[in-house]
Amino acid sequence: MKQSDLQLASEMRTVITRLIKKLRKHSTTGMSLSLTERSTMSLLDLHGELLPNELASMEKITGQSMSQILNHLYELGYINRRISKEDKRKSIISLSAKGAATLKQVRSERDSWLYQAITKKCSEEEIQVLKKALVPLSKLVDFEDD
């Protein structure tokens, strides 16, 4: 590995981490939720219904940790639980209407802040560079180091 590649990785990590912190800060709706709680809600929004063990696997956390997250989201009214018809021992989790509305609001607040930041701070050429960077950044998100 070249030193310049390692430096790029370090600088990207720093910038992306700082951007994520800024995005979190600019969503008052999402402030009461942890990163994993918001991510769990996003997975439910994407997949519709999931079992707790499926959510835990996707989030790469223990079943016990996911249970605590689901209990908190349930207390807030953000998720629904129903018993599986095929196996009465299993709960099926879905996003409630309140959870979907909250997730939409969090996304809207963050998108609005990011849009303002991009349009006020970046030139048209820089905006084009950001658009082109989405493809390789998406590849990084999808990378699994097995």
C-alpha angles and dihedrals in degrees: 000000000000119000090235090057091050090049090050090052091050094048092047091050091051095047095044092048091050091047091051090051090050092049091050090050092053096058112076089178093058097044093092092056129076121233091255092049091053091045091050090052089050091052090051090048090052099042102030099217130021139168117246091246090053090052091048091051093049091048091043093232134120123274089244092055091048090050090057091048092049091048090054093046090048092051088052090050093242098123139040125219126202133172116250114250090214097048117020090199092066128080120209114213126208136166115264123225088256091050092049091049091048092049090049090050093049091050092046093051092049095043090050093051093045092048090052092047092050096046095044099041106032131070120226089259091052090050089054090050090052090051091051091047092060093078097055091039090054089052089055091051090052094048114114118193101209 
